[in-house]
């Protein structure tokens, strides 16, 4: 391309002459803006883009191109003025602001730019707010406080058009950005204690609970084997919800998925006992939770569930207490581990013992599995 081989002192005026309205098609002017940002020295490029952006009657798409191409030039005060103006301008300009990524900026400038994204999260345009929620997450390492905008959107029960995108961004942030899990926990706490009077209505039904359920399901889908950071977030979220009796199903689902099945016997046993204790008087919930834990064992590879002998020790402890919830956990783990090991002798023995458990539901699970078919 000829422009790439033209001296900047000659190229700058040539490009500048092609940015004004009426000097060519919009697509051509956008390309001129891109070339200027790419080929000119930073000061000359910033001057040209700022001038092109500010020209009277300039097409909004050309202005948006100036914003997008000018992100690496934000060290120049003129481009900051462009970005700040665009953040309060037409939708196309604000979308261009949202397309910036932290890697395009000097680290010292990233906190300031994060504030632009945070402000856009509070726009009155729900569609734009949804884009801003997603765009905010990569900026949070330089502005963890900006997660407050996501908390506001998730917990504002009067607004229904933007909470899902904020919830998804909040989950993503809590699992990937250090310290932002506190924002997620705050959102869950506010929702858990801030329910409205809407109950089984024609238009709304427990909106705070619906949002909690979405957050819990989204968190659960992000679980993976032996990921301690994710497990810690799920456990804290589960404990937060467990303070509210009517939210116990969501709480125990998160806690069940937070268990480290490859842990040493003592901490794993403690975690399972604590989980079982939340099911007092809730046999149906206990059965669902135990099935969830069992499915995790079936679905994971060997190294991700730990030593079968260690798991056998944990299962034996749970089965010996006679507690229904602990017994159901023992039964589902026995079935899962028995299937994984091809029903070796120790697991067949454990299954026979569970068939003598004092709880009918535990015996039912144990009898439903066969170690050999006729």
C-alpha positions in Angstrom: 0.0 0.0 0.0 1.3 3.4 -1.0 0.3 5.0 2.3 2.6 2.7 4.2 5.6 3.9 2.2 4.8 7.6 2.4 6.6 9.8 4.9 4.4 10.9 7.8 5.0 14.6 7.1 3.5 14.1 3.6 0.9 11.5 4.6 -0.7 13.4 7.4 -2.1 16.3 5.3 -3.2 13.9 2.6 -5.2 11.9 5.1 -6.5 14.9 6.9 -7.9 16.2 3.6 -10.0 13.0 3.2 -11.8 13.0 6.5 -14.2 15.9 6.1 -17.8 15.4 5.2 -18.3 15.5 1.4 -14.7 14.3 0.6 -15.7 10.7 0.0 -17.9 7.9 1.1 -18.4 7.1 4.7 -16.5 3.8 4.3 -13.6 5.6 2.7 -13.4 8.2 5.5 -13.5 5.4 8.1 -10.5 3.7 6.3 -8.6 7.0 6.3 -9.1 7.2 10.1 -7.8 3.7 10.5 -4.8 4.4 8.4 -4.0 7.5 10.3 -4.1 5.7 13.6 -1.9 2.9 12.2 0.7 4.8 10.2 1.1 8.3 11.7 3.2 9.1 14.8 1.0 9.1 17.9 0.7 12.9 18.3 -0.1 13.4 14.6 -2.6 10.5 14.6 -4.3 11.9 17.7 -4.6 15.3 16.2 -6.1 14.0 13.0 -8.6 11.7 14.7 -9.7 14.4 17.1 -10.1 16.9 14.3 -12.0 14.4 12.2 -14.3 13.5 15.1 -15.1 17.2 15.8 -15.9 18.2 12.2 -19.4 19.7 11.8 -21.9 17.3 10.2 -19.4 14.4 10.5 -21.2 11.1 10.0 -21.7 9.2 13.2 -20.0 6.1 11.8 -16.9 8.1 11.0 -16.9 9.4 14.6 -17.3 5.9 15.9 -14.3 4.9 13.8 -12.3 7.7 15.4 -13.2 6.4 18.8 -12.4 2.8 18.1 -9.1 3.5 16.3 -8.1 6.1 18.9 -8.1 3.7 21.8 -4.3 3.1 21.7 -3.8 6.9 21.5 -5.6 7.7 24.8 -2.3 8.9 26.2 -3.0 12.1 24.3 -5.5 14.4 26.1 -7.3 15.1 22.8 -8.3 11.5 22.4 -9.5 11.4 26.1 -11.8 14.3 25.2 -13.1 12.3 22.2 -13.7 9.2 24.3 -15.5 11.1 27.1 -17.6 13.0 24.6 -18.5 9.7 22.8 -19.4 8.0 26.1 -22.3 10.6 26.4 -23.2 10.6 22.7 -25.2 8.6 20.3 -25.6 4.9 20.7 -23.1 4.1 17.9 -20.5 6.2 19.7 -21.1 4.6 23.1 -20.9 1.2 21.5 -17.5 2.2 20.1 -16.4 3.1 23.6 -17.4 -0.3 24.8 -15.4 -2.1 22.2 -12.1 -1.1 23.8 -10.1 -3.7 25.6 -7.6 -3.1 28.4 -4.7 -4.5 26.4 -5.0 -1.6 24.1 -4.2 0.9 26.8 -1.3 1.7 29.0 -2.0 0.1 32.4 -1.9 3.6 34.1 -4.8 4.6 31.9 -7.0 1.6 32.5 -8.7 2.7 35.8 -9.9 5.9 34.2 -11.3 4.1 31.2 -13.0 1.6 33.4 -15.0 4.5 34.9 -16.3 5.3 31.4 -17.5 1.7 31.1 -19.0 1.8 34.6 -20.9 4.9 33.8 -22.3 3.3 30.6 -23.6 0.4 32.7 -26.0 3.0 34.3 -27.4 4.3 31.0 -31.2 4.4 30.5 -30.9 2.2 27.4 -31.3 -1.4 28.5 -29.7 -2.8 25.3 -26.7 -0.6 25.7 -26.5 -1.4 29.4 -26.4 -5.1 28.6 -23.4 -4.5 26.3 -21.7 -2.4 29.0 -22.2 -5.2 31.6 -20.3 -7.6 29.4 -17.6 -5.1 28.5 -17.0 -4.1 32.1 -15.6 -7.5 33.3 -12.2 -7.3 31.6 -11.7 -3.8 33.2 -12.4 -4.9 36.8 -8.8 -5.8 37.7 -8.1 -2.1 37.5 -11.4 -1.0 39.1 -12.9 -3.7 41.3 -15.2 -1.1 42.8 -16.9 -0.8 39.4 -18.6 -4.1 40.0 -21.1 -2.1 42.1 -22.8 -1.2 38.9 -23.5 -4.8 38.2 -24.8 -5.3 41.8 -27.1 -2.3 41.3 -28.6 -3.7 38.1 -29.1 -7.2 39.5 -30.8 -6.0 42.7 -32.9 -3.2 41.2 -36.3 -5.0 41.2 -38.0 -2.1 39.5 -36.0 -2.6 36.3 -36.5 -5.8 34.5 -34.7 -5.3 31.2 -31.1 -5.5 32.3 -30.6 -7.7 35.3 -29.8 -10.9 33.4 -26.8 -9.4 31.6 -25.6 -7.9 34.8 -26.0 -11.3 36.6 -24.0 -13.2 34.0 -21.3 -10.6 34.1 -21.2 -10.7 37.9 -20.8 -14.5 37.9 -18.1 -14.2 35.2 -16.3 -11.6 37.2 -16.5 -13.4 40.5 -14.9 -16.5 39.0 -12.2 -14.8 37.0 -11.3 -11.4 38.7 -9.8 -11.5 42.2 -11.9 -9.8 45.0 -15.0 -9.3 42.8 -16.6 -12.3 44.5 -17.6 -9.9 47.3 -19.8 -8.1 44.8 -21.6 -11.3 44.0 -22.1 -12.2 47.6 -23.5 -8.7 48.2 -25.9 -9.1 45.4 -27.1 -12.5 46.7 -27.4 -11.1 50.3 -29.5 -8.1 49.1 -31.8 -10.3 47.0 -32.2 -12.8 49.7 -33.4 -10.2 52.2 -35.1 -7.8 49.8 -38.0 -9.7 48.4 -41.1 -7.7 47.4 -44.8 -8.5 48.0 -45.1 -10.0 44.5 -46.1 -13.6 45.1 -47.6 -15.8 42.3 -48.9 -12.7 40.6 -50.1 -12.5 37.0 -47.1 -10.3 36.0 -44.4 -11.2 38.5 -43.7 -14.0 41.0 -41.0 -13.5 43.6 -38.6 -11.5 41.4 -35.8 -11.6 43.8 -36.0 -15.4 44.1 -36.0 -15.7 40.3 -32.8 -13.7 40.1 -31.2 -15.7 42.8 -32.1 -18.9 41.0 -30.5 -17.6 37.8 -27.3 -16.6 39.6 -27.2 -20.0 41.3 -27.7 -21.9 38.1 -25.2 -19.9 36.2 -22.6 -20.4 38.9 -23.3 -24.2 38.9 -22.7 -24.4 35.2 -19.2 -22.9 35.7 -18.0 -25.6 38.0 -15.1 -27.8 37.1 -12.9 -30.4 38.7 -10.4 -29.3 41.2 -10.8 -25.6 40.6 -10.2 -24.2 44.0 -11.1 -20.6 43.1 -14.4 -21.6 41.6 -15.1 -23.9 44.5 -14.5 -21.2 47.0 -16.9 -18.8 45.3 -19.6 -21.5 45.1 -19.2 -22.4 48.8 -19.4 -18.8 49.9 -22.5 -18.2 47.7 -24.1 -21.4 49.1 -23.4 -20.4 52.7 -24.9 -17.0 52.1 -28.1 -18.5 50.7 -28.3 -21.1 53.4 -29.2 -18.4 56.0 -32.6 -18.3 54.4 -34.7 -21.5 54.8 -36.7 -21.0 51.6 -33.5 -20.6 49.6 -32.0 -23.9 50.8 -32.4 -25.8 47.5 -30.2 -23.2 45.7 -27.8 -23.2 48.7 -27.2 -26.9 48.8 -26.9 -27.2 45.0 -24.0 -24.7 45.2 -22.4 -26.4 48.2 -22.7 -29.8 46.6 -20.8 -28.6 43.5 -18.2 -26.9 45.7 -17.0 -30.1 47.3 -13.4 -31.1 46.5 -14.0 -34.8 45.9 -10.2 -35.3 45.6 -9.6 -34.0 49.1 -8.2 -36.0 52.0 -10.7 -38.1 53.9 -11.1 -35.9 56.9 -11.9 -32.5 55.2 -14.1 -34.3 52.6 -16.0 -36.1 55.4 -16.4 -32.8 57.3 -17.7 -31.1 54.1 -20.2 -33.9 53.5 -21.4 -33.9 57.1 -22.0 -30.2 57.0 -23.9 -30.5 53.7 -26.0 -33.3 55.1 -26.9 -31.3 58.2 -28.7 -28.7 56.0 -31.2 -31.3 55.0 -32.9 -31.9 58.3 -36.6 -32.6 57.7 -36.1 -32.4 53.9 -35.8 -36.0 52.6 -36.7 -35.1 49.0 -34.0 -32.4 48.9 -31.5 -34.7 50.5 -32.1 -37.3 47.7 -31.6 -34.6 45.0 -28.4 -33.4 46.6 -27.0 -36.9 47.1 -27.8 -37.6 43.4 -25.9 -34.4 42.4 -22.8 -35.5 44.3 -23.0 -39.0 42.8 -23.3 -37.6 39.3 -20.1 -35.6 39.9 -18.2 -38.8 40.7 -19.6 -40.6 37.6 -18.7 -37.7 35.4 -15.2 -36.9 36.5 -11.9 -38.6 35.5 -10.1 -40.7 38.1 -7.6 -38.2 39.3 -10.3 -35.7 39.9 -12.2 -37.7 42.5 -9.3 -38.8 44.5 -8.2 -42.3 45.8 -11.1 -44.8 45.8 -9.8 -46.2 49.1 -10.0 -42.8 50.7 -13.5 -42.3 49.3 -14.5 -45.7 50.7 -13.4 -44.6 54.2 -15.5 -41.4 53.9 -18.5 -43.4 52.7 -18.2 -45.9 55.5 -18.2 -43.1 58.1 -21.3 -41.5 56.6 -23.2 -44.8 56.4 -22.4 -45.7 60.0 -24.2 -42.8 61.6 -27.7 -43.9 60.6 -28.5 -40.3 59.6 -30.8 -40.3 56.5 -29.1 -37.5 54.7 -25.6 -38.8 55.4 -26.8 -42.3 54.4 -28.2 -41.0 51.0 -24.8 -39.4 50.3 -23.1 -42.6 51.2 -25.4 -44.6 49.0 -25.1 -42.4 45.9 -21.3 -42.3 46.3 -21.2 -46.0 46.7 -23.2 -46.5 43.5 -21.0 -44.1 41.6 -17.7 -45.5 42.8 -18.9 -49.1 42.4 -19.7 -48.4 38.7 -16.4 -46.7 38.2 -14.4 -49.5 39.8 -16.4 -52.3 38.2 -17.8 -53.3 41.6 -14.7 -54.5 43.3 -15.1 -56.4 46.6 -14.9 -53.5 49.0 -17.6 -51.5 47.2 -19.9 -54.6 47.0 -19.4 -55.0 50.7 -20.3 -51.3 51.3 -23.4 -51.8 49.1 -24.6 -54.8 51.2 -24.1 -52.7 54.4 -26.2 -49.9 53.0 -29.0 -52.3 52.2 -29.3 -52.7 56.0 -29.4 -49.0 56.7 -32.2 -47.9 59.1 -33.5 -45.3 56.6 -35.9 -46.7 54.0 -34.8 -44.2 51.3 -31.1 -45.2 51.7 -32.0 -48.9 51.4 -34.0 -48.1 48.3 -31.0 -46.5 46.6 -28.8 -49.4 47.5 -31.3 -52.0 46.3 -31.9 -50.2 43.0 -28.3 -50.8 41.9 -27.2 -54.2 40.8 -23.6 -55.4 40.9 -24.4 -58.1 38.3 -27.3 -58.8 35.9 -29.2 -62.0 35.6 
